[in-house]
Amino acid sequence: MSPTPTSQVADQEPGQLLRELEQRQDDVLNQLDALDAKLTEVLKGLGVTMDDEVEENLV
């Protein structure tokens, strides 16, 4: 995904750039949530949980 060229930014209505950035942020956060869910499933399949790792670091 390429950024909006600077020449087009001035032509956009006020707040459009902010809305676009917020949408991109939401998309990235959704992708991270999906990756986290996949990683959790893989770790669960291996018999590892994130809680175990945290507890080991606390000891």
PAVEXVEX-437104 format. One record per residue (C-alpha): chain; x, y, z; residue in one letter. Coordinates in pm, 1 decimal. Layout:
<drenbas>
+----+----------+----------+----------+----+
: ch :       px :       py :       pz : aa :
+----+----------+----------+----------+----+
:  A :        X :        Y :        Z :  A :
...
+----+----------+----------+----------+----+
</drenbas>
This chain:
<drenbas>
+----+----------+----------+----------+----+
: ch :       px :       py :       pz : aa :
+----+----------+----------+----------+----+
:  A :      0.0 :      0.0 :      0.0 :  M :
:  A :    159.1 :    328.0 :   -105.2 :  S :
:  A :    111.4 :    652.7 :     82.6 :  P :
:  A :    -98.8 :    930.7 :    -64.8 :  T :
:  A :    118.3 :   1163.8 :   -274.3 :  P :
:  A :    169.6 :   1503.0 :   -111.4 :  T :
:  A :     13.3 :   1681.2 :   -409.4 :  S :
:  A :   -317.0 :   1504.1 :   -343.7 :  Q :
:  A :   -326.2 :   1574.6 :     30.6 :  V :
:  A :   -420.0 :   1940.2 :    -21.4 :  A :
:  A :   -713.6 :   1836.9 :   -242.8 :  D :
:  A :   -869.6 :   1615.5 :     26.8 :  Q :
:  A :  -1143.6 :   1744.6 :    253.7 :  E :
:  A :  -1040.8 :   1833.3 :    609.8 :  P :
:  A :  -1007.9 :   1527.7 :    830.8 :  G :
:  A :   -986.3 :   1283.5 :    538.5 :  Q :
:  A :   -620.9 :   1204.8 :    604.8 :  L :
:  A :   -694.1 :   1139.7 :    971.9 :  L :
:  A :   -984.0 :    908.3 :    882.6 :  R :
:  A :   -760.4 :    722.5 :    636.4 :  E :
:  A :   -486.5 :    680.7 :    896.9 :  L :
:  A :   -738.4 :    559.4 :   1154.4 :  E :
:  A :   -872.6 :    304.8 :    904.6 :  Q :
:  A :   -521.5 :    180.5 :    830.9 :  R :
:  A :   -454.8 :    155.2 :   1204.2 :  Q :
:  A :   -774.3 :    -45.9 :   1253.4 :  D :
:  A :   -674.7 :   -276.4 :    966.4 :  D :
:  A :   -330.1 :   -335.9 :   1115.0 :  V :
:  A :   -474.2 :   -400.3 :   1460.9 :  L :
:  A :   -718.0 :   -653.2 :   1314.1 :  N :
:  A :   -429.0 :   -826.0 :   1135.1 :  Q :
:  A :   -229.7 :   -836.5 :   1459.5 :  L :
:  A :   -527.7 :   -986.9 :   1643.0 :  D :
:  A :   -556.5 :  -1254.7 :   1372.5 :  A :
:  A :   -183.7 :  -1332.3 :   1393.8 :  L :
:  A :   -204.9 :  -1350.7 :   1773.1 :  D :
:  A :   -492.6 :  -1597.5 :   1747.7 :  A :
:  A :   -296.4 :  -1812.3 :   1500.1 :  K :
:  A :     13.4 :  -1804.9 :   1719.9 :  L :
:  A :   -190.3 :  -1901.6 :   2024.2 :  T :
:  A :   -336.8 :  -2198.4 :   1833.5 :  E :
:  A :     10.2 :  -2312.3 :   1721.0 :  V :
:  A :    148.7 :  -2281.9 :   2073.0 :  L :
:  A :   -154.4 :  -2464.0 :   2213.9 :  K :
:  A :    -90.1 :  -2744.3 :   1964.1 :  G :
:  A :    264.1 :  -2767.1 :   2096.6 :  L :
:  A :    138.8 :  -2773.6 :   2454.8 :  G :
:  A :    274.1 :  -2427.3 :   2534.0 :  V :
:  A :     72.0 :  -2138.7 :   2670.9 :  T :
:  A :    173.4 :  -1778.2 :   2712.4 :  M :
:  A :     73.4 :  -1794.7 :   3079.5 :  D :
:  A :    336.0 :  -2064.2 :   3140.0 :  D :
:  A :    604.3 :  -1845.9 :   2989.0 :  E :
:  A :    504.3 :  -1544.0 :   3198.3 :  V :
:  A :    499.6 :  -1748.1 :   3517.8 :  E :
:  A :    846.9 :  -1889.3 :   3446.6 :  E :
:  A :    983.4 :  -1536.5 :   3402.9 :  N :
:  A :    835.2 :  -1429.9 :   3736.1 :  L :
:  A :   1002.8 :  -1713.6 :   3932.7 :  V :
+----+----------+----------+----------+----+
</drenbas>
